[in-house]
Amino acid sequence: WTDFTDWIHTGIVKVMFEKKDGTKRKMNCTLLPEYFIDYKFKSDNRIDDKVQTVWSVDDGGWRAIRYGSLLTIEYFEHG
């Protein structure tokens, strides 16, 4: 998951993951501060070694993604 954690700091990442209820969700996410400049930046974006907190570009809020739930990852370079 090194690529994923690197990518969310440098661009937008489109992910599909399975939610706890079994449904699949697509989300564009990032950790680029310009997307959440008006919101408090979480200094520790990792909850633990199995979960990553990200900013949902689609919803405009913080979301947590379990690494084991990721089905697809697509990177879009910022700029």
BELMONOR-V501036 format. One record per run of one state. SS is the DSSP state (alpha for helix, beta for strand, coil for the rest). FROM is the first residue (numbers start at 1). LEN is the number of residues. Records with the same first field share a line. If there is no record, write none. Layout:
# BELMONOR-V501036
SS = FROM-LEN / FROM-LEN
This chain:
# BELMONOR-V501036
coil = 1-1 / 8-3 / 19-5 / 31-2 / 36-10 / 49-2 / 57-4 / 78-2
alpha = 2-6 / 33-3 / 67-3
beta = 11-8 / 24-7 / 46-3 / 51-6 / 61-6 / 70-8
